[in-house]
């Protein structure tokens, strides 16, 4: 169990900001090696190894949640750490189930070590990560594929997505474990690993999308408003004035302010605030996107962005967040006591549908997503696939607006930037990020960060961005591809084992 915990903690170093991606392969290989040859261990013992691995990785990797609960939510530190531990323990159940089921299948089907390490455990690993990112609204933060945005495996993203990269990395980890068990097979296994890495590099060079229209100029605003005072009534006017000034400072084809940059509901804003932004957009021929809570009457509220520009002179563009954060934007049954304890001015928001129209900005179509919505690549792919059959076609640029000030100066900022890079690799579209404290950045359609502001600074990022068109295989098939690969792997292992019996 302790070895599983150590391997899980080691895995953290493979993700941003450390980016030592080979450690992801090594840590997973150690876990596979630990359990595949222990016929004398019970299912419970195997599950504990998997749970300890997942717990070690997630408890450290998402420890920034304590900052939100303790520093900004006034939850006692001990209770905040306990809540983090409970969440990490729940998420670790998926890796526990993966190893337990793999061990059970190995014994039930009388599988060889080779079949277990190269077919069964990688397949179950991919399925467990997909389920973790899907069940109960899903939370796929630190899915293993994210460690490979800068590795040779990044090329697989456009074909089989982040979970597919996780499957490939698990196959490589299985091969590493097998070499340690069967030294005589190292040549064949080295060839397998080499082919997987080389094929990833070849895919990385393939252009799935192409430039569309003329580039647009963008200004991305980073107000760096302290979360501790953002929603305090005596500081609200300061935030309103700050972003009003930053928006009106200069024209651009697209000016983007972060999630909830305006700390009041739309119904609470001064009567002339939004009209003045629209007036600036019309006069300067600028496109403008700003994040705020929209009040639709009675008890209906949405975490939204409103857009202004020549195309939206009489009716503002609107995008509503559809994938809401549990305990932040909606309260699951039985957790109202926890929200009441926290002094966070968020509760139950309304959820919009997944399919929403992009915003037109000159030649480009900009599709927003809000905060951790860009954690759900299949939903973004689903939107692009649906838009492709429309008159205007699919969005050409992605825009993430976020407020990570809840998590202070923590690894949440580079981790979220890494997640956005994965969405770019999957869709072949550039991503703009407008955030309150970071990481405000421009990511090219090739997955490269071409411009970025220093986190926790007040500044504006100015850049030129080229939109792209075209559909990657991942946009067309989403996570279905990796699910089918995993199931075929399991069937193949079963078939080979039966023939060999």
ZIBELBEL-V41654 format. One line per field, one symbol per residue. burial: 1 if it has 16 or more other ideal C-beta (glycine too) atoms within 10 Angstrom, else 0. Layout:
BEGIN
burial->???
END
This chain:
BEGIN
burial->000110111111111100101011111111111111000000000111111111111111111111111111101000011011001100111111111111101100101011111111111111111111100001111111111110111111111111111111111111111110000000001001100110010011000110010011111111111010011000010011011101110011111111111111010010001100110110000111111111100000111111111001000111111111101111100000011001010100110100010111110111111111111111111011101000000111111111111111011111111111111111111111111111111111101010111010000110101111111111101110111011001100110110000
END
